[in-house]
């Protein structure tokens, strides 16, 4: 997730990186333009009839299954916003983008149009305010964020990403549920937060043979029934495992989107999901008893 210039510097600066890439001190290190051009080619190319990044992810998932890391125990679905550089657009420009139009000023200036991200969107993330020391509830803070979303489905047994999609940040989480379901998982349970609970999704899960473990919402204007609260707490113990994925990607992996457009963002997010699985596989293989 580093910039191409930073990546080039790190390769030159670390002998361990050069050994990993099969480079010697006498070899030329690919510069930032080479890295950029490769990623652009990856964005445009198709493999096995599908976008290359999707095909690569599927092939590595096949390697996981061949190594014994079969999706089992059910699946956990969630999404997180991946930040992108904020666009300084006027109200008229924002209105045109919402309506699916290119602002007139941009259309007249091709160079400016190329530098404008027309796919990323704003959304509001609700912060979770913990009660005060005396138990008094505090007001949750709504935080505006801009960028894209990484929607993932992980298996409960190994915590590996089995399915994923990339959208703009304003996309509703629940709308992506059908695309994230892994029919190869040996378990039928599906865990997710309340954003995924809807009559349409519940019907889809039932028709597809899945068991819904999706959190239930608090009744409007009424206290949460105790049995529902207890059930949600049990579900949370399982669902919380998906947060490890996002914490890893946004922490050590430093995942952000610095490119322009959904196509490039999809490649960036897809590569992050692929690399996460590679690292997770190495850890799982090392943690397995000899």
N, C-alpha and C positions, 0 to 999 in steps of 0.2 A: 504493500500500500504506500510505499515511499515514492517520492517523485523520481522520474527517470534519471535526473542528474545525481540525486542522492544515491540511487542504486548503483550507478556507474562508479561513484566515489568509493562506496563500501566494497565493491568487488576488487578495486585496485588496492584498497587499504588492508584487506584481510587475506592472508595466505590460505586460511582455512576455506574461505569462500572460493578462492581460485581453484583449490584442489577439488572442491565439490563440483565446480563447473568444468573440471578437466582442463584447466588453463595452466600454463607455466609462465615463469617470469618473462620469457621471450615472446609469448603470444600477445596479440593485440586484444584488449578488452573492448567488447561492444560499447559504443558510446550511447548517449541518451537518445539520439535520433534513431539508432538501430533498435533500441528497446521500444521506442514509440512506434516505429514502423511495423515491428513484429506484432505488437498489440493491435494495431489498426488492421493488419492482415487477419488476425484472429477474429476480429469483430466482423469482418466481411465474409470470411470463408464459411463453408458448410461441409460437414462430414457425415456420411451415412444419411444424407438428406435432412439433417437438422443443424442448427447453429453449432459451430465447432466446440464452444465451451460446454454446451449441453452434452455433446457426444463424448467429450473427454471425461466429464463427470460420470456419465453412465459407464464408460469403460473402466474407470477406477472403482466404481461401485461393484462391477463384476469381479475385479481383483479382490475386493474386500470379502465378497461372498465365497470366492474360491479359497481364500485363506481361513475360512471358517467363521467370519464375522457376519453371520446371517441376521437380517433384521428380524427381531423377535421381541415379545413382551408387550406389543402395542406400540403406539407412536404418540409423540408430543409435538404440537404445532404452535408456532408463535411467530412474531415479526418484530423487527426493530428498524428504526430510522437510521440510515447511513447519511451522514452530513455531506453537503456539497457547498461550494462557494456561493454565498448569497448574491442574488442578482439585484442591482439597484435600478429597479424599474419604476416608471411613473404609474399613476393610477390608470391612465388610459392604456398603457402597455399591458398592465395586469389584466384589465378587462378584455382586451383583445385576445390574450393568451387563453383566458378562461373560456372564451367563445370559439376557440380553435382557429383564430386568425393570426396572421403575422402583422405586427404593428407597422403602419405605413412608413415611419421613419427608418425602420430596420430594412424594409424591402428596398428602399432607395440606397442603402449602404451595405453591400454584400460583406464587406470586411467586418462591420459591426454585427451583422446577422450571424456570422460564423462564430463570434465570441459570446453569443447569447444562448443560454440553456433554456429551451422551450419546453422541456419535458419534466424537469424537477418541479416540485410543488412545496408549498408551505402546509404544515399541519400543526396541531396543538397537542402537546404531550402533557397529560395530567400527572403532576408530581404527587407522590403519596406522602401526606403529612402524618407523622406519628402523633398520637395523643400526648398531651402534656403530662408532667409528672403526677399531677392530681387526677389524671384520667380525662381531662377536658379535651374534647375534639378540636383539632386545629383545621384551618381552612387550607385545602389543597391548592397548590400553585399551578396555573396553566402556563406551560413553557412553549412558545412558538419555535418550531424547528423547520429547517429547509433541506430538501434533498430527495433521497429515494428510500425505498424500503426493501429489506432483505427478509423474505418470507421463507421459513424453513420448517421441515418436518424431520424429527430425529427419532431413531428407534429407542425404546425404553431400556433395552438390555445393554447396548454398547455406547449410546449417546452419539452415534455417527449421523451426519446429515444424509438423509436418504432422498429427500425431495426438496426443491427450492424454486422460487420464482422471484423476479425483481420487478418492482413497479415504482411509480412516483410515490412520494411520502403521503399524499392525500388519499391513496387507495385504502378502502376499508379492509381491515384484516379478514373479517368473516367472508368477504367475497372470494378470497383465494383458497378457502378450505378444500373445495373439490379438487383443485389442481395439486394439492399437497398430499393427498392421501396415497399411501404406499400399499398397494394391494398385495405385494409380496411379503409383507410383514406377517409373521406366524401368529401374532396376537390380534385380537379384534378391537381392543380398547383404543380410544382416541381422546387424549387429554388436551385441553385448551382453556384459555380464560374466557370471560363473559363476552368479549367482542365477537367470538365465533358462534355464540348461541343465537339461533334464529329458527323459526319454524321450517324454513327452506333447508337449512343445513341439517337439522335433526331428521327431516324426512329423507334427505340424500344419504345420510349415514345409515339409516335403517334399511333403505332399499339396497345399499351396497354391502350389507352384512356386517357393518361396524357397530360397536357399542359406544355410545356417547358417554364420555367422562368429562364433558365440558361444564365449567362452573355455571351455577345458576345465579341470576341477578337478584338483588334485594327488591322486594315488592315496593312499588312507588307509594310513598306516604305511609308505609308500614314498617315495623321492625323486621329484621331478618329472622325467619323461623329458626329455632335452635337446631332442628335436625338438618336443615339446609346448610346452616353455618358449619356444623360438624362435618357434613359431607364435603363441603368446599375445602375445609382444612385438610382433609385426607387427600383430596385431589391435588392440592397445592404441593404436598410433599413430593408427588411425582412430577407435576408440571414444572416445578422450579428447576429441574435439571437442564431445561433448555437454556436457562439464563447463563449457564457455563459457556455455551457456544458464543453468545453475544459478548460476554465479558472478555473472552479470549480474543475475539476478533477486534474489539474496540480498544483493548488494552495492549498486550504484547504485539499484536499484529497491526495495530494502528489503522484500522480500516476507515478510510474516508474516500469520497469520490471527487477527484479533481479534474475529471474529463467533462466533456459536454455532450449531453444527449443520453437517452435511455439505452441505446444500443451499446455504447461504450461503458455505461454504468453497469449494464448486465454482465459484460465480460469481467469487469473489475470485481463485482460481487461474486460472480461464479468462480473466479480464480480464488477468492478468499475462502469460499466454501470448500473448494477442492483441496486447498492447502490445509485447511482445518482438519479435514478427514485424513490427510496424509500424516499430519502430526499426531492425531488421535490414534491412528493405526499403529504408529511406532510406539506410542505409550502403552497401548493395550497389549501389544506383542511383548513388551518388556515387563509388563505387570503380570502376565500369565505365568503360572507355575511351570517350571522346567519339567 
